[in-house]
Amino acid sequence: MTESRSVARFRAVLAELDPRISLAARLRAIFPQLEELAASGLPMAAILSDLSAAGLDVQPDTLTKTLYRWRKRKRGAMPVPAPANPAPPAPDRETPHKTQRIETPGDLRNIRNMHVDLEALRREGQALRKGK
């Protein structure tokens, strides 16, 4: 029985690696090929079969999780392009404090972690009520 091209490619990459490295490190070395196979529509069962034929016995959950982590890390390394049509600035409001736009999860984290001086807000509210 002849082996598939992907098995031969896996074996070629794995042959260059130190056999003492971890399974995760070996998977990272062949992630570009794995990504290519997954993008071409090859079922995960077939990819697992090819990995097994190449000498890597990987559990389906392990492969799924490591692919997810690798893709996530790869996405984080890429710069996010600026939008072609930036959103118009928010209209000015009558409130004296600055409003903050929430556009990304990072904006939410910044709001969650910001320090709010409640005493200063109380004094500001009292001053506004006395001014009216």
C-alpha positions in Angstrom: 0.0 0.0 0.0 1.4 3.4 -0.9 1.5 6.2 1.6 -0.2 9.5 1.0 1.8 12.7 0.2 0.9 14.2 3.5 2.3 11.2 5.4 5.6 11.5 3.5 5.7 15.2 4.2 5.0 14.6 7.9 7.8 11.9 8.1 10.2 14.3 6.3 9.7 17.1 8.8 9.6 14.7 11.8 12.9 13.0 10.7 14.7 16.4 11.1 13.5 16.8 14.7 15.1 15.5 17.9 13.1 12.5 18.9 13.2 13.6 22.6 11.1 16.7 22.1 7.5 16.7 23.2 4.5 15.8 21.2 3.3 19.4 21.2 6.7 20.5 19.8 6.5 17.9 17.0 2.9 19.0 16.2 4.1 22.6 16.0 6.7 21.6 13.5 4.0 20.2 11.2 1.3 22.7 11.8 1.6 24.4 8.4 1.0 21.1 6.7 -1.9 20.3 9.1 -3.4 23.7 8.4 -3.1 23.2 4.7 -4.8 19.8 4.9 -7.6 21.2 7.1 -8.1 24.1 4.8 -8.4 21.8 1.8 -11.4 20.1 3.5 -9.7 16.9 4.6 -11.7 15.4 7.5 -10.0 15.4 10.9 -10.2 11.6 11.0 -8.1 11.4 7.8 -5.6 13.8 9.2 -5.4 11.8 12.4 -4.9 8.6 10.3 -2.0 10.3 8.4 -0.4 11.4 11.6 -0.6 7.9 13.0 0.9 6.5 9.8 3.7 9.0 10.2 4.4 7.8 13.7 2.5 10.3 15.8 -0.4 8.8 17.8 -2.5 11.9 18.7 -5.8 11.9 20.4 -8.5 13.9 18.5 -9.1 16.3 21.3 -5.3 17.0 21.6 -5.1 17.8 17.9 -8.1 20.0 18.0 -6.9 21.9 21.0 -3.4 22.4 19.8 -4.6 23.6 16.4 -6.9 26.0 18.1 -4.1 27.4 20.3 -1.7 27.6 17.3 -4.3 29.5 15.2 -5.1 31.8 18.1 -1.4 32.6 18.6 -0.9 33.1 14.9 -3.9 35.6 14.8 -2.5 37.5 17.8 0.9 37.9 16.0 -0.7 39.5 13.0 -1.4 43.3 13.0 -5.0 44.2 12.9 -5.7 46.3 9.8 -7.3 49.7 10.3 -10.9 50.0 9.1 -11.3 51.5 5.7 -14.2 53.8 6.8 -13.5 54.8 10.4 -16.6 55.4 12.6 -17.6 59.0 12.9 -16.8 60.6 16.3 -19.5 60.4 18.9 -21.6 63.5 19.2 -20.8 65.8 22.1 -23.0 65.5 25.1 -23.9 67.9 27.8 -22.2 65.8 30.5 -18.8 67.0 31.7 -17.1 63.6 31.6 -15.6 62.0 28.6 -17.5 59.1 27.1 -15.5 56.1 26.1 -16.3 54.1 22.9 -16.2 50.3 23.3 -14.9 48.8 20.0 -12.8 45.8 21.1 -12.6 43.3 23.9 -9.5 45.2 25.1 -11.7 48.3 25.6 -13.9 46.3 27.9 -10.9 45.1 29.9 -9.7 48.6 30.3 -13.1 49.8 31.5 -13.3 46.8 33.9 -9.8 47.6 35.3 -10.2 51.3 35.6 -10.3 53.0 39.0 -13.4 55.1 39.7 -13.2 57.7 42.4 -16.7 57.4 43.9 -16.2 60.3 46.3 -15.3 62.7 43.4 -18.4 61.5 41.5 -20.5 62.2 44.6 -19.1 65.7 44.9 -19.6 66.4 41.2 -23.2 65.3 41.4 -23.8 67.5 44.4 -22.2 70.5 42.7 -24.4 69.9 39.6 -27.5 69.7 41.7 -26.6 72.9 43.6 -25.9 74.7 40.3 -29.4 74.0 38.8 
